[in-house]
Amino acid sequence: MYSLEVNFLKDRKPEPKNTSKKPKQAVSLGDLTPIYIGVTVGVIFPALVGGGWWLLQGKNTELGENIAKLEQQNQELESKVGNINKIKEETNKVKQETQALVTVFDQIRPWSAMLQDMRDRIPATVQIENIKQIAPTAAAEGQPPANPAGGVEITGYARSFSDVNDFLLSLQQSRFLKSTEGKITAAELVDAPIPPGTVQPANTVLIKPPQLVKYTIQSSMSDVPASELTRELEQKGTVGLVSRIRSLQQTGVISK
């Protein structure tokens, strides 16, 4: 057999080499603007963030210092407010104690003034044998008395029942007593009492003493404050009490 050998390499013409280089395309500066912007932003933005963070840290520090100062001031104010409240409590306590003393003081009824008032009002035909004060009674169990001043009881002799009535009506006009609560609790005819030391002579006719009306009058003391009775107290000679009342009125403890 015969073999056929074909050499295609020898028959192919060599291609000419392209020795010319393609010219490089020039890059204009306008095309780099986005890059510059990106670089600028990349540099400036972190700087801005860092500056903002630094400013925020400074502001936080300043705020922290202000908060600390405010808290200190708040503590000082709370301490001052506590002292003020304590002073107010003490002041209110003193006012309450003072008011209680003034109330007691304002309820004083000098017996000298009351006795003088009775002497000025008693009819000539009436005699007073005894005067005693009646203790105040509570309106209900556990409750304070309705009239802390209490009352007064007068016993004595009168020439007639009408004289006793006249004496009661005169007492009802007194500002030291309550006009609506004055009343005659007892009145009866009795023999006139023999004056002490009187001795009936022997072998003489026994003379029967005349009859008189023995009476008992009760009344409640007035609850009008003593500060409203200064004119009556002064007229009855209670100058000391009137002077103290006017002194308290000048200081404002008792209203005029």
C-alpha positions as CSV (number, residue, x, y, z in Angstrom):
1,M,0.0,0.0,0.0
2,Y,0.9,3.5,-0.5
3,S,0.6,6.3,2.2
4,L,-0.3,9.8,1.4
5,E,1.4,12.5,3.4
6,V,0.2,16.1,3.1
7,N,2.0,18.9,4.8
8,F,-0.5,21.7,5.2
9,L,1.9,23.8,7.1
10,K,4.1,24.3,4.2
11,D,1.3,25.2,1.9
12,R,-0.2,27.9,4.3
13,K,1.2,31.3,3.8
14,P,2.5,33.1,6.8
15,E,0.3,35.9,8.1
16,P,1.9,39.2,8.3
17,K,2.6,40.4,11.8
18,N,0.8,43.6,12.8
19,T,3.6,45.6,14.3
20,S,1.6,48.7,14.7
21,K,0.3,49.5,18.3
22,K,-3.1,50.8,19.0
23,P,-2.9,54.3,20.3
24,K,-3.9,54.7,24.0
25,Q,-7.1,56.6,24.6
26,A,-6.5,59.8,26.6
27,V,-8.4,60.2,29.8
28,S,-9.8,63.7,30.4
29,L,-9.9,65.4,33.8
30,G,-13.6,65.8,33.5
31,D,-14.0,62.0,33.7
32,L,-12.2,62.0,37.1
33,T,-14.6,64.4,38.8
34,P,-16.8,61.6,40.3
35,I,-13.6,60.1,41.7
36,Y,-12.5,63.3,43.2
37,I,-16.0,63.8,44.7
38,G,-15.9,60.3,46.1
39,V,-12.5,60.8,47.6
40,T,-13.5,64.1,49.0
41,V,-16.7,62.7,50.5
42,G,-14.7,59.8,51.9
43,V,-12.3,62.1,53.6
44,I,-14.7,64.9,54.7
45,F,-17.6,62.7,55.9
46,P,-15.5,60.8,58.5
47,A,-14.0,64.1,59.5
48,L,-17.5,65.6,59.9
49,V,-18.7,62.5,61.8
50,G,-15.6,62.7,64.1
51,G,-16.2,66.4,64.7
52,G,-19.8,65.8,65.4
53,W,-19.0,63.0,67.8
54,W,-16.4,65.3,69.5
55,L,-19.0,68.0,69.8
56,L,-21.6,65.6,71.1
57,Q,-19.1,64.3,73.7
58,G,-18.4,67.9,74.7
59,K,-22.1,68.6,75.0
60,N,-22.7,65.4,76.9
61,T,-20.0,66.4,79.3
62,E,-21.4,69.8,79.7
63,L,-24.9,68.4,80.2
64,G,-23.6,66.0,82.8
65,E,-22.0,68.8,84.7
66,N,-25.2,70.9,84.5
67,I,-27.2,67.9,85.7
68,A,-24.8,67.4,88.6
69,K,-25.1,71.1,89.5
70,L,-28.9,71.0,89.2
71,E,-29.0,67.9,91.4
72,Q,-26.9,69.6,94.0
73,Q,-29.1,72.7,93.8
74,N,-32.2,70.5,94.0
75,Q,-30.8,68.9,97.2
76,E,-30.0,72.3,98.6
77,L,-33.5,73.4,97.7
78,E,-35.1,70.3,99.2
79,S,-33.1,70.9,102.4
80,K,-34.3,74.5,102.5
81,V,-37.9,73.5,101.8
82,G,-37.6,70.9,104.6
83,N,-36.4,73.7,106.9
84,I,-39.2,76.0,105.8
85,N,-41.8,73.3,106.3
86,K,-40.3,72.6,109.8
87,I,-40.5,76.3,110.6
88,K,-44.1,76.4,109.3
89,E,-45.0,73.4,111.5
90,E,-43.4,75.0,114.5
91,T,-45.1,78.3,113.7
92,N,-48.5,76.7,113.3
93,K,-48.0,74.8,116.6
94,V,-47.1,78.1,118.4
95,K,-50.2,79.7,116.7
96,Q,-52.4,76.9,117.9
97,E,-51.0,77.1,121.4
98,T,-51.3,80.9,121.4
99,Q,-54.9,80.7,120.1
100,A,-55.7,78.1,122.8
101,L,-54.3,80.5,125.5
102,V,-56.1,83.4,123.9
103,T,-59.4,81.4,123.9
104,V,-59.0,80.6,127.6
105,F,-58.0,84.2,128.3
106,D,-61.0,85.5,126.3
107,Q,-63.3,83.4,128.4
108,I,-62.2,85.0,131.7
109,R,-65.1,86.4,133.7
110,P,-63.8,88.5,136.6
111,W,-66.0,87.9,139.6
112,S,-65.3,91.4,140.8
113,A,-66.9,92.8,137.7
114,M,-69.8,90.4,137.9
115,L,-70.5,91.1,141.5
116,Q,-70.3,94.8,140.9
117,D,-72.8,94.4,138.0
118,M,-75.2,92.5,140.3
119,R,-74.9,95.2,143.0
120,D,-75.8,97.7,140.4
121,R,-78.9,95.7,139.3
122,I,-80.3,94.4,142.5
123,P,-83.5,96.1,143.7
124,A,-83.4,97.8,147.1
125,T,-86.0,95.2,148.4
126,V,-83.9,92.2,147.5
127,Q,-80.9,90.8,149.4
128,I,-78.3,88.3,148.2
129,E,-77.3,85.6,150.7
130,N,-75.0,83.5,148.6
131,I,-73.6,83.3,145.0
132,K,-71.9,80.2,143.7
133,Q,-70.6,79.1,140.3
134,I,-72.1,76.1,138.6
135,A,-69.7,73.9,136.8
136,P,-70.3,73.5,133.0
137,T,-72.0,70.3,132.0
138,A,-71.2,68.3,128.8
139,A,-73.9,68.3,126.1
140,A,-73.2,64.6,125.6
141,E,-70.9,62.0,126.9
142,G,-67.4,62.5,125.7
143,Q,-68.2,65.9,124.2
144,P,-67.0,69.3,125.5
145,P,-69.5,71.4,127.4
146,A,-71.7,73.6,125.4
147,N,-70.9,76.5,127.6
148,P,-67.3,76.3,129.1
149,A,-68.0,79.3,131.3
150,G,-70.7,77.4,133.3
151,G,-73.4,79.1,135.2
152,V,-74.2,80.9,138.4
153,E,-76.7,80.4,141.2
154,I,-77.9,83.2,143.4
155,T,-79.9,82.7,146.6
156,G,-81.3,85.3,149.0
157,Y,-84.4,87.0,150.3
158,A,-86.9,89.4,148.8
159,R,-89.8,91.3,150.2
160,S,-92.2,89.8,147.6
161,F,-92.4,87.6,144.6
162,S,-92.7,90.5,142.3
163,D,-89.4,91.8,143.7
164,V,-87.8,88.5,142.8
165,N,-89.2,88.8,139.2
166,D,-87.8,92.3,139.0
167,F,-84.4,91.1,140.0
168,L,-84.5,88.3,137.4
169,L,-85.5,90.8,134.6
170,S,-82.7,93.1,135.6
171,L,-80.2,90.2,135.5
172,Q,-81.4,89.2,132.1
173,Q,-80.2,92.6,130.8
174,S,-76.6,91.9,131.9
175,R,-74.0,91.1,129.2
176,F,-72.2,88.9,131.7
177,L,-75.2,86.4,131.8
178,K,-77.3,84.7,129.1
179,S,-80.7,86.4,129.0
180,T,-82.5,83.4,127.7
181,E,-81.3,81.0,130.4
182,G,-82.0,83.0,133.5
183,K,-84.8,81.5,135.6
184,I,-86.2,81.3,139.2
185,T,-85.7,77.7,140.4
186,A,-87.2,78.2,143.9
187,A,-89.3,80.8,145.7
188,E,-91.2,80.4,148.9
189,L,-92.4,82.4,151.9
190,V,-90.3,81.9,155.0
191,D,-89.8,83.6,158.3
192,A,-87.2,86.3,158.1
193,P,-83.9,85.1,159.5
194,I,-83.0,86.5,162.9
195,P,-79.7,88.4,162.6
196,P,-76.8,86.7,164.3
197,G,-76.1,87.8,167.9
198,T,-79.7,88.9,168.4
199,V,-81.0,87.7,171.8
200,Q,-84.7,87.8,172.8
201,P,-85.0,89.6,176.1
202,A,-86.4,87.5,178.9
203,N,-90.0,88.0,180.0
204,T,-90.9,89.8,176.8
205,V,-93.6,89.1,174.3
206,L,-92.1,86.9,171.5
207,I,-92.4,88.9,168.3
208,K,-92.8,86.8,165.2
209,P,-90.5,87.9,162.4
210,P,-92.1,89.0,159.2
211,Q,-92.2,86.6,156.3
212,L,-90.0,87.0,153.3
213,V,-89.6,85.3,150.0
214,K,-86.6,83.0,149.9
215,Y,-85.5,82.6,146.2
216,T,-83.0,80.8,144.1
217,I,-82.1,82.2,140.6
218,Q,-79.9,80.3,138.1
219,S,-78.4,81.6,134.9
220,S,-75.7,80.7,132.5
221,M,-72.7,82.9,132.1
222,S,-72.4,84.7,128.8
223,D,-70.2,83.1,126.1
224,V,-69.4,86.5,124.7
225,P,-65.6,86.9,124.5
226,A,-64.1,89.2,127.1
227,S,-62.6,91.2,124.3
228,E,-66.1,92.3,123.4
229,L,-66.9,93.3,126.9
230,T,-64.1,95.8,127.4
231,R,-66.5,98.7,127.9
232,E,-68.6,96.8,130.6
233,L,-65.4,95.5,132.3
234,E,-63.9,99.0,132.3
235,Q,-67.1,100.5,133.8
236,K,-67.1,97.8,136.5
237,G,-63.5,98.7,137.5
238,T,-61.6,95.7,135.9
239,V,-58.9,97.9,134.5
240,G,-56.1,95.3,134.5
241,L,-57.9,92.8,132.3
242,V,-59.0,95.6,129.9
243,S,-55.4,96.8,129.6
244,R,-54.1,93.2,128.8
245,I,-56.9,92.7,126.2
246,R,-56.1,96.0,124.4
247,S,-52.4,95.1,124.4
248,L,-53.2,91.7,122.8
249,Q,-55.4,93.5,120.3
250,Q,-52.6,95.9,119.3
251,T,-50.3,92.9,118.6
252,G,-53.0,91.2,116.5
253,V,-53.4,88.2,118.7
254,I,-57.0,89.2,119.5
255,S,-59.0,90.8,116.8
256,K,-60.5,94.2,117.5
